Amino acid sequence: MADPGRVLAGKNVLLGVTGGIAAYKTPELVRQLVQLGADVRVVMTVAAREFVAPLALQVVSGHPVLTDLFDRSAGAEVRHIALARSADLAVLAPATANLLGKLAHGIADDPVGTVFLAVTAPTLIAPAMNDAMWAHPAVAESVGRLVSWNYRLVGPEEGFLAEGYAGVGRMSEPETIVAALVEMAEGPTDGIRRSVAGR
Ligand SMILES: Cc1cc2nc3c(=O)[nH]c(=O)nc-3n(C[C@H](O)[C@H](O)[C@H](O)COP(=O)(O)O)c2cc1C
């Protein structure tokens, strides 16, 4: 594998955090990315705030966290679009069933869905959910659509779930997500597909 520090140093990495229990691992993910020289910006959903404090992510990333699209203190800048445009790489971790469905259908009614719809950079998705949710055809179809548009996937993995039994649905560990990001950064630079309506 390429030297992760060389690959990620100076890269603007956008992290979207959604409301799965695995969100508690995201400060560690951010810490590892920052240690490798990445400049990490974080956006999170309302549900994600139940599992990890925005302040923790603000402190480890060294930047304010976007939690409210309609924050009036943001001044004249359209912050969510500026965030999306600044990303060299993006990662959605953990990605809930809800957010996967929204992204696959162009629904932008929360900070993460809105920002990620505007992201054109290479984007990695780390799903995390209950095994029955992961096996649902609606989730499988959403993931299939996203992959066909060039989103990359890491996990989910088989292991002990928060529900107290083993199954497929665990988010990959932070170091595995970092390795997948490095691989994505080293690969083709084409980002998320764009098309003109009707074509
Ligand atoms: C304790 C708890 C754990 C949850 N874990 C997950 C999860 O791992 N994956 C998931 O898709 N949803 C999970 N949910 C459900 C989501 O939080 C819920 O669908 C929420 O609406 C997702 O919102 P978001 O996608 O905007 O973050 C969990 C809910 C609770 C109460």
The ligand as an SDF file (V2000), in Angstrom:
LIG
                    3D

 31 33  0  0  0  0  0  0  0  0999 V2000
  -29.6620    3.1530   19.4450 C   0  0  0  0  0  0  0  0  0  0  0  0
  -29.9000    3.3610   17.9740 C   0  0  0  0  0  0  0  0  0  0  0  0
  -28.9630    2.8910   17.0840 C   0  0  0  0  0  0  0  0  0  0  0  0
  -29.1580    3.0450   15.7060 C   0  0  0  0  0  0  0  0  0  0  0  0
  -28.2100    2.5710   14.8520 N   0  0  0  0  0  0  0  0  0  0  0  0
  -28.4280    2.6660   13.5280 C   0  0  0  0  0  0  0  0  0  0  0  0
  -27.4660    2.1660   12.6290 C   0  0  0  0  0  0  0  0  0  0  0  0
  -26.4110    1.6390   12.9950 O   0  0  0  0  0  0  0  0  0  0  0  0
  -27.7250    2.2700   11.2950 N   0  0  0  0  0  0  0  0  0  0  0  0
  -28.8700    2.8550   10.8260 C   0  0  0  0  0  0  0  0  0  0  0  0
  -29.0610    2.8920    9.6140 O   0  0  0  0  0  0  0  0  0  0  0  0
  -29.7770    3.3780   11.6720 N   0  0  0  0  0  0  0  0  0  0  0  0
  -29.5940    3.3040   13.0000 C   0  0  0  0  0  0  0  0  0  0  0  0
  -30.5140    3.8260   13.8580 N   0  0  0  0  0  0  0  0  0  0  0  0
  -31.6960    4.5020   13.3090 C   0  0  0  0  0  0  0  0  0  0  0  0
  -31.3520    5.9140   12.8340 C   0  0  0  0  0  0  0  0  0  0  0  0
  -30.8220    6.6720   13.9080 O   0  0  0  0  0  0  0  0  0  0  0  0
  -32.6110    6.5870   12.2430 C   0  0  0  0  0  0  0  0  0  0  0  0
  -33.0230    5.8760   11.0850 O   0  0  0  0  0  0  0  0  0  0  0  0
  -32.3690    8.0360   11.9250 C   0  0  0  0  0  0  0  0  0  0  0  0
  -33.5480    8.5910   11.3760 O   0  0  0  0  0  0  0  0  0  0  0  0
  -31.2200    8.2280   10.9410 C   0  0  0  0  0  0  0  0  0  0  0  0
  -31.0930    9.5960   10.6650 O   0  0  0  0  0  0  0  0  0  0  0  0
  -29.9350   10.1750    9.7460 P   0  0  0  0  0  0  0  0  0  0  0  0
  -29.7740    9.2700    8.5910 O   0  0  0  0  0  0  0  0  0  0  0  0
  -30.4700   11.5360    9.3500 O   0  0  0  0  0  0  0  0  0  0  0  0
  -28.7260   10.3310   10.5900 O   0  0  0  0  0  0  0  0  0  0  0  0
  -30.3240    3.7090   15.2260 C   0  0  0  0  0  0  0  0  0  0  0  0
  -31.2480    4.2120   16.1400 C   0  0  0  0  0  0  0  0  0  0  0  0
  -31.0430    4.0380   17.4930 C   0  0  0  0  0  0  0  0  0  0  0  0
  -32.0730    4.5880   18.4500 C   0  0  0  0  0  0  0  0  0  0  0  0
  1  2  1  0
  2  3  1  0
  2 30  2  0
  3  4  2  0
  4  5  1  0
  4 28  1  0
  5  6  2  0
  6  7  1  0
  6 13  1  0
  7  8  2  0
  7  9  1  0
  9 10  1  0
 10 11  2  0
 10 12  1  0
 12 13  2  0
 13 14  1  0
 14 15  1  0
 14 28  1  0
 15 16  1  0
 16 17  1  0
 16 18  1  0
 18 19  1  0
 18 20  1  0
 20 21  1  0
 20 22  1  0
 22 23  1  0
 23 24  1  0
 24 25  2  0
 24 26  1  0
 24 27  1  0
 28 29  2  0
 29 30  1  0
 30 31  1  0
M  END
$$$$
